[in-house]
């Protein structure tokens, strides 16, 4: 996370640090033998909507239920913070992520398209 933070502009660094201080973000780290194998991040869009921003699992540990466990914990944290609606975003070709989110009750509400 530190390396990622160093690559960002100074404004994004300030914004990131401020959100962490105000507890508008929550990060969850999965480890095995002190080695990070995955992580997840959520944040508040507003008082009613939270967003699962990232879930990443190391390739060697995928398809073992770790992503689902992280996602469930992130949802639990958002609900504990009285969030009414939870959104998740991921690439449309990411079939495993789409299936996992469907399994957890997520349903599509919009589609974003891009033209280069």
Phi and psi restraints in degrees (range 20) as a CNS / XPLOR table:
assign (resid 1 and name C) (resid 2 and name N)
       (resid 2 and name CA) (resid 2 and name C) 1.0 -61.0 20.0 2
assign (resid 2 and name N) (resid 2 and name CA)
       (resid 2 and name C) (resid 3 and name N) 1.0 -43.8 20.0 2
assign (resid 2 and name C) (resid 3 and name N)
       (resid 3 and name CA) (resid 3 and name C) 1.0 -62.1 20.0 2
assign (resid 3 and name N) (resid 3 and name CA)
       (resid 3 and name C) (resid 4 and name N) 1.0 -41.9 20.0 2
assign (resid 3 and name C) (resid 4 and name N)
       (resid 4 and name CA) (resid 4 and name C) 1.0 -62.4 20.0 2
assign (resid 4 and name N) (resid 4 and name CA)
       (resid 4 and name C) (resid 5 and name N) 1.0 -42.9 20.0 2
assign (resid 4 and name C) (resid 5 and name N)
       (resid 5 and name CA) (resid 5 and name C) 1.0 -63.1 20.0 2
assign (resid 5 and name N) (resid 5 and name CA)
       (resid 5 and name C) (resid 6 and name N) 1.0 -39.2 20.0 2
assign (resid 5 and name C) (resid 6 and name N)
       (resid 6 and name CA) (resid 6 and name C) 1.0 -65.2 20.0 2
assign (resid 6 and name N) (resid 6 and name CA)
       (resid 6 and name C) (resid 7 and name N) 1.0 -28.0 20.0 2
assign (resid 6 and name C) (resid 7 and name N)
       (resid 7 and name CA) (resid 7 and name C) 1.0 -77.5 20.0 2
assign (resid 7 and name N) (resid 7 and name CA)
       (resid 7 and name C) (resid 8 and name N) 1.0 -16.0 20.0 2
assign (resid 7 and name C) (resid 8 and name N)
       (resid 8 and name CA) (resid 8 and name C) 1.0 -82.2 20.0 2
assign (resid 8 and name N) (resid 8 and name CA)
       (resid 8 and name C) (resid 9 and name N) 1.0 159.8 20.0 2
assign (resid 8 and name C) (resid 9 and name N)
       (resid 9 and name CA) (resid 9 and name C) 1.0 -67.6 20.0 2
assign (resid 9 and name N) (resid 9 and name CA)
       (resid 9 and name C) (resid 10 and name N) 1.0 163.5 20.0 2
assign (resid 9 and name C) (resid 10 and name N)
       (resid 10 and name CA) (resid 10 and name C) 1.0 -62.0 20.0 2
assign (resid 10 and name N) (resid 10 and name CA)
       (resid 10 and name C) (resid 11 and name N) 1.0 -34.3 20.0 2
assign (resid 10 and name C) (resid 11 and name N)
       (resid 11 and name CA) (resid 11 and name C) 1.0 -65.0 20.0 2
assign (resid 11 and name N) (resid 11 and name CA)
       (resid 11 and name C) (resid 12 and name N) 1.0 -45.2 20.0 2
assign (resid 11 and name C) (resid 12 and name N)
       (resid 12 and name CA) (resid 12 and name C) 1.0 -64.8 20.0 2
assign (resid 12 and name N) (resid 12 and name CA)
       (resid 12 and name C) (resid 13 and name N) 1.0 -35.4 20.0 2
assign (resid 12 and name C) (resid 13 and name N)
       (resid 13 and name CA) (resid 13 and name C) 1.0 -61.4 20.0 2
assign (resid 13 and name N) (resid 13 and name CA)
       (resid 13 and name C) (resid 14 and name N) 1.0 -46.6 20.0 2
assign (resid 13 and name C) (resid 14 and name N)
       (resid 14 and name CA) (resid 14 and name C) 1.0 -62.3 20.0 2
assign (resid 14 and name N) (resid 14 and name CA)
       (resid 14 and name C) (resid 15 and name N) 1.0 -45.7 20.0 2
assign (resid 14 and name C) (resid 15 and name N)
       (resid 15 and name CA) (resid 15 and name C) 1.0 -59.9 20.0 2
assign (resid 15 and name N) (resid 15 and name CA)
       (resid 15 and name C) (resid 16 and name N) 1.0 -44.6 20.0 2
assign (resid 15 and name C) (resid 16 and name N)
       (resid 16 and name CA) (resid 16 and name C) 1.0 -61.8 20.0 2
assign (resid 16 and name N) (resid 16 and name CA)
       (resid 16 and name C) (resid 17 and name N) 1.0 -48.9 20.0 2
assign (resid 16 and name C) (resid 17 and name N)
       (resid 17 and name CA) (resid 17 and name C) 1.0 -63.0 20.0 2
assign (resid 17 and name N) (resid 17 and name CA)
       (resid 17 and name C) (resid 18 and name N) 1.0 -40.1 20.0 2
assign (resid 17 and name C) (resid 18 and name N)
       (resid 18 and name CA) (resid 18 and name C) 1.0 -64.3 20.0 2
assign (resid 18 and name N) (resid 18 and name CA)
       (resid 18 and name C) (resid 19 and name N) 1.0 -43.9 20.0 2
assign (resid 18 and name C) (resid 19 and name N)
       (resid 19 and name CA) (resid 19 and name C) 1.0 -62.9 20.0 2
assign (resid 19 and name N) (resid 19 and name CA)
       (resid 19 and name C) (resid 20 and name N) 1.0 -39.4 20.0 2
assign (resid 19 and name C) (resid 20 and name N)
       (resid 20 and name CA) (resid 20 and name C) 1.0 -64.5 20.0 2
assign (resid 20 and name N) (resid 20 and name CA)
       (resid 20 and name C) (resid 21 and name N) 1.0 -41.9 20.0 2
assign (resid 20 and name C) (resid 21 and name N)
       (resid 21 and name CA) (resid 21 and name C) 1.0 -62.8 20.0 2
assign (resid 21 and name N) (resid 21 and name CA)
       (resid 21 and name C) (resid 22 and name N) 1.0 -42.3 20.0 2
assign (resid 21 and name C) (resid 22 and name N)
       (resid 22 and name CA) (resid 22 and name C) 1.0 -81.2 20.0 2
assign (resid 22 and name N) (resid 22 and name CA)
       (resid 22 and name C) (resid 23 and name N) 1.0 0.9 20.0 2
assign (resid 22 and name C) (resid 23 and name N)
       (resid 23 and name CA) (resid 23 and name C) 1.0 59.1 20.0 2
assign (resid 23 and name N) (resid 23 and name CA)
       (resid 23 and name C) (resid 24 and name N) 1.0 37.4 20.0 2
assign (resid 23 and name C) (resid 24 and name N)
       (resid 24 and name CA) (resid 24 and name C) 1.0 -91.1 20.0 2
assign (resid 24 and name N) (resid 24 and name CA)
       (resid 24 and name C) (resid 25 and name N) 1.0 -1.9 20.0 2
assign (resid 24 and name C) (resid 25 and name N)
       (resid 25 and name CA) (resid 25 and name C) 1.0 -130.0 20.0 2
assign (resid 25 and name N) (resid 25 and name CA)
       (resid 25 and name C) (resid 26 and name N) 1.0 155.4 20.0 2
assign (resid 25 and name C) (resid 26 and name N)
       (resid 26 and name CA) (resid 26 and name C) 1.0 -142.2 20.0 2
assign (resid 26 and name N) (resid 26 and name CA)
       (resid 26 and name C) (resid 27 and name N) 1.0 130.0 20.0 2
assign (resid 26 and name C) (resid 27 and name N)
       (resid 27 and name CA) (resid 27 and name C) 1.0 -114.9 20.0 2
assign (resid 27 and name N) (resid 27 and name CA)
       (resid 27 and name C) (resid 28 and name N) 1.0 140.9 20.0 2
assign (resid 27 and name C) (resid 28 and name N)
       (resid 28 and name CA) (resid 28 and name C) 1.0 -126.9 20.0 2
assign (resid 28 and name N) (resid 28 and name CA)
       (resid 28 and name C) (resid 29 and name N) 1.0 129.6 20.0 2
assign (resid 28 and name C) (resid 29 and name N)
       (resid 29 and name CA) (resid 29 and name C) 1.0 -114.3 20.0 2
assign (resid 29 and name N) (resid 29 and name CA)
       (resid 29 and name C) (resid 30 and name N) 1.0 133.5 20.0 2
assign (resid 29 and name C) (resid 30 and name N)
       (resid 30 and name CA) (resid 30 and name C) 1.0 -104.4 20.0 2
assign (resid 30 and name N) (resid 30 and name CA)
       (resid 30 and name C) (resid 31 and name N) 1.0 128.6 20.0 2
assign (resid 30 and name C) (resid 31 and name N)
       (resid 31 and name CA) (resid 31 and name C) 1.0 -129.6 20.0 2
assign (resid 31 and name N) (resid 31 and name CA)
       (resid 31 and name C) (resid 32 and name N) 1.0 150.3 20.0 2
assign (resid 31 and name C) (resid 32 and name N)
       (resid 32 and name CA) (resid 32 and name C) 1.0 -132.6 20.0 2
assign (resid 32 and name N) (resid 32 and name CA)
       (resid 32 and name C) (resid 33 and name N) 1.0 123.5 20.0 2
assign (resid 32 and name C) (resid 33 and name N)
       (resid 33 and name CA) (resid 33 and name C) 1.0 51.4 20.0 2
assign (resid 33 and name N) (resid 33 and name CA)
       (resid 33 and name C) (resid 34 and name N) 1.0 46.8 20.0 2
assign (resid 33 and name C) (resid 34 and name N)
       (resid 34 and name CA) (resid 34 and name C) 1.0 63.5 20.0 2
assign (resid 34 and name N) (resid 34 and name CA)
       (resid 34 and name C) (resid 35 and name N) 1.0 17.2 20.0 2
assign (resid 34 and name C) (resid 35 and name N)
       (resid 35 and name CA) (resid 35 and name C) 1.0 -111.2 20.0 2
assign (resid 35 and name N) (resid 35 and name CA)
       (resid 35 and name C) (resid 36 and name N) 1.0 127.4 20.0 2
assign (resid 35 and name C) (resid 36 and name N)
       (resid 36 and name CA) (resid 36 and name C) 1.0 -70.7 20.0 2
assign (resid 36 and name N) (resid 36 and name CA)
       (resid 36 and name C) (resid 37 and name N) 1.0 124.2 20.0 2
assign (resid 36 and name C) (resid 37 and name N)
       (resid 37 and name CA) (resid 37 and name C) 1.0 -113.1 20.0 2
assign (resid 37 and name N) (resid 37 and name CA)
       (resid 37 and name C) (resid 38 and name N) 1.0 -8.3 20.0 2
assign (resid 37 and name C) (resid 38 and name N)
       (resid 38 and name CA) (resid 38 and name C) 1.0 -177.7 20.0 2
assign (resid 38 and name N) (resid 38 and name CA)
       (resid 38 and name C) (resid 39 and name N) 1.0 167.2 20.0 2
assign (resid 38 and name C) (resid 39 and name N)
       (resid 39 and name CA) (resid 39 and name C) 1.0 -158.9 20.0 2
assign (resid 39 and name N) (resid 39 and name CA)
       (resid 39 and name C) (resid 40 and name N) 1.0 164.9 20.0 2
assign (resid 39 and name C) (resid 40 and name N)
       (resid 40 and name CA) (resid 40 and name C) 1.0 -144.2 20.0 2
assign (resid 40 and name N) (resid 40 and name CA)
       (resid 40 and name C) (resid 41 and name N) 1.0 154.1 20.0 2
assign (resid 40 and name C) (resid 41 and name N)
       (resid 41 and name CA) (resid 41 and name C) 1.0 -141.0 20.0 2
assign (resid 41 and name N) (resid 41 and name CA)
       (resid 41 and name C) (resid 42 and name N) 1.0 136.2 20.0 2
assign (resid 41 and name C) (resid 42 and name N)
       (resid 42 and name CA) (resid 42 and name C) 1.0 -128.1 20.0 2
assign (resid 42 and name N) (resid 42 and name CA)
       (resid 42 and name C) (resid 43 and name N) 1.0 160.7 20.0 2
assign (resid 42 and name C) (resid 43 and name N)
       (resid 43 and name CA) (resid 43 and name C) 1.0 -153.7 20.0 2
assign (resid 43 and name N) (resid 43 and name CA)
       (resid 43 and name C) (resid 44 and name N) 1.0 160.5 20.0 2
assign (resid 43 and name C) (resid 44 and name N)
       (resid 44 and name CA) (resid 44 and name C) 1.0 -87.1 20.0 2
assign (resid 44 and name N) (resid 44 and name CA)
       (resid 44 and name C) (resid 45 and name N) 1.0 123.3 20.0 2
assign (resid 44 and name C) (resid 45 and name N)
       (resid 45 and name CA) (resid 45 and name C) 1.0 -77.6 20.0 2
assign (resid 45 and name N) (resid 45 and name CA)
       (resid 45 and name C) (resid 46 and name N) 1.0 -41.2 20.0 2
assign (resid 45 and name C) (resid 46 and name N)
       (resid 46 and name CA) (resid 46 and name C) 1.0 -158.0 20.0 2
assign (resid 46 and name N) (resid 46 and name CA)
       (resid 46 and name C) (resid 47 and name N) 1.0 -164.4 20.0 2
assign (resid 46 and name C) (resid 47 and name N)
       (resid 47 and name CA) (resid 47 and name C) 1.0 -67.1 20.0 2
assign (resid 47 and name N) (resid 47 and name CA)
       (resid 47 and name C) (resid 48 and name N) 1.0 -23.2 20.0 2
assign (resid 47 and name C) (resid 48 and name N)
       (resid 48 and name CA) (resid 48 and name C) 1.0 -111.2 20.0 2
assign (resid 48 and name N) (resid 48 and name CA)
       (resid 48 and name C) (resid 49 and name N) 1.0 -18.1 20.0 2
assign (resid 48 and name C) (resid 49 and name N)
       (resid 49 and name CA) (resid 49 and name C) 1.0 -119.0 20.0 2
assign (resid 49 and name N) (resid 49 and name CA)
       (resid 49 and name C) (resid 50 and name N) 1.0 128.1 20.0 2
assign (resid 49 and name C) (resid 50 and name N)
       (resid 50 and name CA) (resid 50 and name C) 1.0 -115.1 20.0 2
assign (resid 50 and name N) (resid 50 and name CA)
       (resid 50 and name C) (resid 51 and name N) 1.0 153.9 20.0 2
assign (resid 50 and name C) (resid 51 and name N)
       (resid 51 and name CA) (resid 51 and name C) 1.0 -128.8 20.0 2
assign (resid 51 and name N) (resid 51 and name CA)
       (resid 51 and name C) (resid 52 and name N) 1.0 128.7 20.0 2
assign (resid 51 and name C) (resid 52 and name N)
       (resid 52 and name CA) (resid 52 and name C) 1.0 -79.0 20.0 2
assign (resid 52 and name N) (resid 52 and name CA)
       (resid 52 and name C) (resid 53 and name N) 1.0 108.3 20.0 2
assign (resid 52 and name C) (resid 53 and name N)
       (resid 53 and name CA) (resid 53 and name C) 1.0 -85.3 20.0 2
assign (resid 53 and name N) (resid 53 and name CA)
       (resid 53 and name C) (resid 54 and name N) 1.0 -43.0 20.0 2
assign (resid 53 and name C) (resid 54 and name N)
       (resid 54 and name CA) (resid 54 and name C) 1.0 -145.2 20.0 2
assign (resid 54 and name N) (resid 54 and name CA)
       (resid 54 and name C) (resid 55 and name N) 1.0 140.1 20.0 2
assign (resid 54 and name C) (resid 55 and name N)
       (resid 55 and name CA) (resid 55 and name C) 1.0 -138.6 20.0 2
assign (resid 55 and name N) (resid 55 and name CA)
       (resid 55 and name C) (resid 56 and name N) 1.0 123.4 20.0 2
assign (resid 55 and name C) (resid 56 and name N)
       (resid 56 and name CA) (resid 56 and name C) 1.0 -133.7 20.0 2
assign (resid 56 and name N) (resid 56 and name CA)
       (resid 56 and name C) (resid 57 and name N) 1.0 134.3 20.0 2
assign (resid 56 and name C) (resid 57 and name N)
       (resid 57 and name CA) (resid 57 and name C) 1.0 -127.5 20.0 2
assign (resid 57 and name N) (resid 57 and name CA)
       (resid 57 and name C) (resid 58 and name N) 1.0 132.1 20.0 2
assign (resid 57 and name C) (resid 58 and name N)
       (resid 58 and name CA) (resid 58 and name C) 1.0 -52.9 20.0 2
assign (resid 58 and name N) (resid 58 and name CA)
       (resid 58 and name C) (resid 59 and name N) 1.0 139.5 20.0 2
assign (resid 58 and name C) (resid 59 and name N)
       (resid 59 and name CA) (resid 59 and name C) 1.0 -50.4 20.0 2
assign (resid 59 and name N) (resid 59 and name CA)
       (resid 59 and name C) (resid 60 and name N) 1.0 -39.0 20.0 2
assign (resid 59 and name C) (resid 60 and name N)
       (resid 60 and name CA) (resid 60 and name C) 1.0 -67.3 20.0 2
assign (resid 60 and name N) (resid 60 and name CA)
       (resid 60 and name C) (resid 61 and name N) 1.0 -18.1 20.0 2
assign (resid 60 and name C) (resid 61 and name N)
       (resid 61 and name CA) (resid 61 and name C) 1.0 -113.8 20.0 2
assign (resid 61 and name N) (resid 61 and name CA)
       (resid 61 and name C) (resid 62 and name N) 1.0 7.7 20.0 2
assign (resid 61 and name C) (resid 62 and name N)
       (resid 62 and name CA) (resid 62 and name C) 1.0 -72.4 20.0 2
assign (resid 62 and name N) (resid 62 and name CA)
       (resid 62 and name C) (resid 63 and name N) 1.0 157.6 20.0 2
assign (resid 62 and name C) (resid 63 and name N)
       (resid 63 and name CA) (resid 63 and name C) 1.0 64.5 20.0 2
assign (resid 63 and name N) (resid 63 and name CA)
       (resid 63 and name C) (resid 64 and name N) 1.0 30.7 20.0 2
assign (resid 63 and name C) (resid 64 and name N)
       (resid 64 and name CA) (resid 64 and name C) 1.0 -120.9 20.0 2
assign (resid 64 and name N) (resid 64 and name CA)
       (resid 64 and name C) (resid 65 and name N) 1.0 8.3 20.0 2
assign (resid 64 and name C) (resid 65 and name N)
       (resid 65 and name CA) (resid 65 and name C) 1.0 88.6 20.0 2
assign (resid 65 and name N) (resid 65 and name CA)
       (resid 65 and name C) (resid 66 and name N) 1.0 1.2 20.0 2
assign (resid 65 and name C) (resid 66 and name N)
       (resid 66 and name CA) (resid 66 and name C) 1.0 -68.3 20.0 2
assign (resid 66 and name N) (resid 66 and name CA)
       (resid 66 and name C) (resid 67 and name N) 1.0 -44.0 20.0 2
assign (resid 66 and name C) (resid 67 and name N)
       (resid 67 and name CA) (resid 67 and name C) 1.0 -60.3 20.0 2
assign (resid 67 and name N) (resid 67 and name CA)
       (resid 67 and name C) (resid 68 and name N) 1.0 -41.6 20.0 2
assign (resid 67 and name C) (resid 68 and name N)
       (resid 68 and name CA) (resid 68 and name C) 1.0 -63.8 20.0 2
assign (resid 68 and name N) (resid 68 and name CA)
       (resid 68 and name C) (resid 69 and name N) 1.0 -42.2 20.0 2
assign (resid 68 and name C) (resid 69 and name N)
       (resid 69 and name CA) (resid 69 and name C) 1.0 -62.5 20.0 2
assign (resid 69 and name N) (resid 69 and name CA)
       (resid 69 and name C) (resid 70 and name N) 1.0 -43.6 20.0 2
assign (resid 69 and name C) (resid 70 and name N)
       (resid 70 and name CA) (resid 70 and name C) 1.0 -61.7 20.0 2
assign (resid 70 and name N) (resid 70 and name CA)
       (resid 70 and name C) (resid 71 and name N) 1.0 -46.7 20.0 2
assign (resid 70 and name C) (resid 71 and name N)
       (resid 71 and name CA) (resid 71 and name C) 1.0 -59.3 20.0 2
assign (resid 71 and name N) (resid 71 and name CA)
       (resid 71 and name C) (resid 72 and name N) 1.0 -44.6 20.0 2
assign (resid 71 and name C) (resid 72 and name N)
       (resid 72 and name CA) (resid 72 and name C) 1.0 -60.8 20.0 2
assign (resid 72 and name N) (resid 72 and name CA)
       (resid 72 and name C) (resid 73 and name N) 1.0 -40.9 20.0 2
assign (resid 72 and name C) (resid 73 and name N)
       (resid 73 and name CA) (resid 73 and name C) 1.0 -67.1 20.0 2
assign (resid 73 and name N) (resid 73 and name CA)
       (resid 73 and name C) (resid 74 and name N) 1.0 -38.7 20.0 2
assign (resid 73 and name C) (resid 74 and name N)
       (resid 74 and name CA) (resid 74 and name C) 1.0 -64.8 20.0 2
assign (resid 74 and name N) (resid 74 and name CA)
       (resid 74 and name C) (resid 75 and name N) 1.0 -41.6 20.0 2
assign (resid 74 and name C) (resid 75 and name N)
       (resid 75 and name CA) (resid 75 and name C) 1.0 -62.3 20.0 2
assign (resid 75 and name N) (resid 75 and name CA)
       (resid 75 and name C) (resid 76 and name N) 1.0 -44.0 20.0 2
assign (resid 75 and name C) (resid 76 and name N)
       (resid 76 and name CA) (resid 76 and name C) 1.0 -59.2 20.0 2
assign (resid 76 and name N) (resid 76 and name CA)
       (resid 76 and name C) (resid 77 and name N) 1.0 -42.6 20.0 2
assign (resid 76 and name C) (resid 77 and name N)
       (resid 77 and name CA) (resid 77 and name C) 1.0 -64.4 20.0 2
assign (resid 77 and name N) (resid 77 and name CA)
       (resid 77 and name C) (resid 78 and name N) 1.0 -43.0 20.0 2
assign (resid 77 and name C) (resid 78 and name N)
       (resid 78 and name CA) (resid 78 and name C) 1.0 -63.7 20.0 2
assign (resid 78 and name N) (resid 78 and name CA)
       (resid 78 and name C) (resid 79 and name N) 1.0 -43.3 20.0 2
assign (resid 78 and name C) (resid 79 and name N)
       (resid 79 and name CA) (resid 79 and name C) 1.0 -64.4 20.0 2
assign (resid 79 and name N) (resid 79 and name CA)
       (resid 79 and name C) (resid 80 and name N) 1.0 -38.5 20.0 2
assign (resid 79 and name C) (resid 80 and name N)
       (resid 80 and name CA) (resid 80 and name C) 1.0 -60.5 20.0 2
assign (resid 80 and name N) (resid 80 and name CA)
       (resid 80 and name C) (resid 81 and name N) 1.0 -29.5 20.0 2
assign (resid 80 and name C) (resid 81 and name N)
       (resid 81 and name CA) (resid 81 and name C) 1.0 -93.4 20.0 2
assign (resid 81 and name N) (resid 81 and name CA)
       (resid 81 and name C) (resid 82 and name N) 1.0 20.0 20.0 2
assign (resid 81 and name C) (resid 82 and name N)
       (resid 82 and name CA) (resid 82 and name C) 1.0 65.3 20.0 2
assign (resid 82 and name N) (resid 82 and name CA)
       (resid 82 and name C) (resid 83 and name N) 1.0 28.5 20.0 2
assign (resid 82 and name C) (resid 83 and name N)
       (resid 83 and name CA) (resid 83 and name C) 1.0 -78.1 20.0 2
assign (resid 83 and name N) (resid 83 and name CA)
       (resid 83 and name C) (resid 84 and name N) 1.0 131.6 20.0 2
assign (resid 83 and name C) (resid 84 and name N)
       (resid 84 and name CA) (resid 84 and name C) 1.0 -90.2 20.0 2
assign (resid 84 and name N) (resid 84 and name CA)
       (resid 84 and name C) (resid 85 and name N) 1.0 -33.1 20.0 2
assign (resid 84 and name C) (resid 85 and name N)
       (resid 85 and name CA) (resid 85 and name C) 1.0 -127.2 20.0 2
assign (resid 85 and name N) (resid 85 and name CA)
       (resid 85 and name C) (resid 86 and name N) 1.0 136.0 20.0 2
assign (resid 85 and name C) (resid 86 and name N)
       (resid 86 and name CA) (resid 86 and name C) 1.0 -121.7 20.0 2
assign (resid 86 and name N) (resid 86 and name CA)
       (resid 86 and name C) (resid 87 and name N) 1.0 127.3 20.0 2
assign (resid 86 and name C) (resid 87 and name N)
       (resid 87 and name CA) (resid 87 and name C) 1.0 -111.7 20.0 2
assign (resid 87 and name N) (resid 87 and name CA)
       (resid 87 and name C) (resid 88 and name N) 1.0 154.6 20.0 2
assign (resid 87 and name C) (resid 88 and name N)
       (resid 88 and name CA) (resid 88 and name C) 1.0 -140.0 20.0 2
assign (resid 88 and name N) (resid 88 and name CA)
       (resid 88 and name C) (resid 89 and name N) 1.0 141.3 20.0 2
assign (resid 88 and name C) (resid 89 and name N)
       (resid 89 and name CA) (resid 89 and name C) 1.0 -126.5 20.0 2
assign (resid 89 and name N) (resid 89 and name CA)
       (resid 89 and name C) (resid 90 and name N) 1.0 140.4 20.0 2
assign (resid 89 and name C) (resid 90 and name N)
       (resid 90 and name CA) (resid 90 and name C) 1.0 -160.8 20.0 2
assign (resid 90 and name N) (resid 90 and name CA)
       (resid 90 and name C) (resid 91 and name N) 1.0 165.6 20.0 2
assign (resid 90 and name C) (resid 91 and name N)
       (resid 91 and name CA) (resid 91 and name C) 1.0 -69.9 20.0 2
assign (resid 91 and name N) (resid 91 and name CA)
       (resid 91 and name C) (resid 92 and name N) 1.0 141.8 20.0 2
assign (resid 91 and name C) (resid 92 and name N)
       (resid 92 and name CA) (resid 92 and name C) 1.0 -64.3 20.0 2
assign (resid 92 and name N) (resid 92 and name CA)
       (resid 92 and name C) (resid 93 and name N) 1.0 -19.5 20.0 2
assign (resid 92 and name C) (resid 93 and name N)
       (resid 93 and name CA) (resid 93 and name C) 1.0 -86.9 20.0 2
assign (resid 93 and name N) (resid 93 and name CA)
       (resid 93 and name C) (resid 94 and name N) 1.0 -5.1 20.0 2
assign (resid 93 and name C) (resid 94 and name N)
       (resid 94 and name CA) (resid 94 and name C) 1.0 -83.0 20.0 2
assign (resid 94 and name N) (resid 94 and name CA)
       (resid 94 and name C) (resid 95 and name N) 1.0 74.7 20.0 2
assign (resid 94 and name C) (resid 95 and name N)
       (resid 95 and name CA) (resid 95 and name C) 1.0 -58.0 20.0 2
assign (resid 95 and name N) (resid 95 and name CA)
       (resid 95 and name C) (resid 96 and name N) 1.0 -42.8 20.0 2
assign (resid 95 and name C) (resid 96 and name N)
       (resid 96 and name CA) (resid 96 and name C) 1.0 -60.1 20.0 2
assign (resid 96 and name N) (resid 96 and name CA)
       (resid 96 and name C) (resid 97 and name N) 1.0 -40.0 20.0 2
assign (resid 96 and name C) (resid 97 and name N)
       (resid 97 and name CA) (resid 97 and name C) 1.0 -67.9 20.0 2
assign (resid 97 and name N) (resid 97 and name CA)
       (resid 97 and name C) (resid 98 and name N) 1.0 -41.7 20.0 2
assign (resid 97 and name C) (resid 98 and name N)
       (resid 98 and name CA) (resid 98 and name C) 1.0 -60.1 20.0 2
assign (resid 98 and name N) (resid 98 and name CA)
       (resid 98 and name C) (resid 99 and name N) 1.0 -46.4 20.0 2
assign (resid 98 and name C) (resid 99 and name N)
       (resid 99 and name CA) (resid 99 and name C) 1.0 -64.8 20.0 2
assign (resid 99 and name N) (resid 99 and name CA)
       (resid 99 and name C) (resid 100 and name N) 1.0 -40.5 20.0 2
assign (resid 99 and name C) (resid 100 and name N)
       (resid 100 and name CA) (resid 100 and name C) 1.0 -61.6 20.0 2
assign (resid 100 and name N) (resid 100 and name CA)
       (resid 100 and name C) (resid 101 and name N) 1.0 -46.0 20.0 2
assign (resid 100 and name C) (resid 101 and name N)
       (resid 101 and name CA) (resid 101 and name C) 1.0 -65.9 20.0 2
assign (resid 101 and name N) (resid 101 and name CA)
       (resid 101 and name C) (resid 102 and name N) 1.0 -38.9 20.0 2
assign (resid 101 and name C) (resid 102 and name N)
       (resid 102 and name CA) (resid 102 and name C) 1.0 -60.7 20.0 2
assign (resid 102 and name N) (resid 102 and name CA)
       (resid 102 and name C) (resid 103 and name N) 1.0 -43.8 20.0 2
assign (resid 102 and name C) (resid 103 and name N)
       (resid 103 and name CA) (resid 103 and name C) 1.0 -58.6 20.0 2
assign (resid 103 and name N) (resid 103 and name CA)
       (resid 103 and name C) (resid 104 and name N) 1.0 -33.3 20.0 2
assign (resid 103 and name C) (resid 104 and name N)
       (resid 104 and name CA) (resid 104 and name C) 1.0 -87.0 20.0 2
assign (resid 104 and name N) (resid 104 and name CA)
       (resid 104 and name C) (resid 105 and name N) 1.0 1.8 20.0 2
assign (resid 104 and name C) (resid 105 and name N)
       (resid 105 and name CA) (resid 105 and name C) 1.0 103.6 20.0 2
assign (resid 105 and name N) (resid 105 and name CA)
       (resid 105 and name C) (resid 106 and name N) 1.0 0.2 20.0 2
assign (resid 105 and name C) (resid 106 and name N)
       (resid 106 and name CA) (resid 106 and name C) 1.0 -72.4 20.0 2
assign (resid 106 and name N) (resid 106 and name CA)
       (resid 106 and name C) (resid 107 and name N) 1.0 145.4 20.0 2
assign (resid 106 and name C) (resid 107 and name N)
       (resid 107 and name CA) (resid 107 and name C) 1.0 -132.4 20.0 2
assign (resid 107 and name N) (resid 107 and name CA)
       (resid 107 and name C) (resid 108 and name N) 1.0 146.5 20.0 2
assign (resid 107 and name C) (resid 108 and name N)
       (resid 108 and name CA) (resid 108 and name C) 1.0 -66.4 20.0 2
assign (resid 108 and name N) (resid 108 and name CA)
       (resid 108 and name C) (resid 109 and name N) 1.0 141.8 20.0 2
assign (resid 108 and name C) (resid 109 and name N)
       (resid 109 and name CA) (resid 109 and name C) 1.0 -124.5 20.0 2
assign (resid 109 and name N) (resid 109 and name CA)
       (resid 109 and name C) (resid 110 and name N) 1.0 -18.2 20.0 2
assign (resid 109 and name C) (resid 110 and name N)
       (resid 110 and name CA) (resid 110 and name C) 1.0 -160.0 20.0 2
assign (resid 110 and name N) (resid 110 and name CA)
       (resid 110 and name C) (resid 111 and name N) 1.0 169.0 20.0 2
assign (resid 110 and name C) (resid 111 and name N)
       (resid 111 and name CA) (resid 111 and name C) 1.0 -135.3 20.0 2
assign (resid 111 and name N) (resid 111 and name CA)
       (resid 111 and name C) (resid 112 and name N) 1.0 129.1 20.0 2
assign (resid 111 and name C) (resid 112 and name N)
       (resid 112 and name CA) (resid 112 and name C) 1.0 -105.9 20.0 2
assign (resid 112 and name N) (resid 112 and name CA)
       (resid 112 and name C) (resid 113 and name N) 1.0 130.7 20.0 2
assign (resid 112 and name C) (resid 113 and name N)
       (resid 113 and name CA) (resid 113 and name C) 1.0 -120.8 20.0 2
assign (resid 113 and name N) (resid 113 and name CA)
       (resid 113 and name C) (resid 114 and name N) 1.0 155.3 20.0 2
assign (resid 113 and name C) (resid 114 and name N)
       (resid 114 and name CA) (resid 114 and name C) 1.0 -133.9 20.0 2
assign (resid 114 and name N) (resid 114 and name CA)
       (resid 114 and name C) (resid 115 and name N) 1.0 142.1 20.0 2
assign (resid 114 and name C) (resid 115 and name N)
       (resid 115 and name CA) (resid 115 and name C) 1.0 -116.2 20.0 2
assign (resid 115 and name N) (resid 115 and name CA)
       (resid 115 and name C) (resid 116 and name N) 1.0 131.0 20.0 2
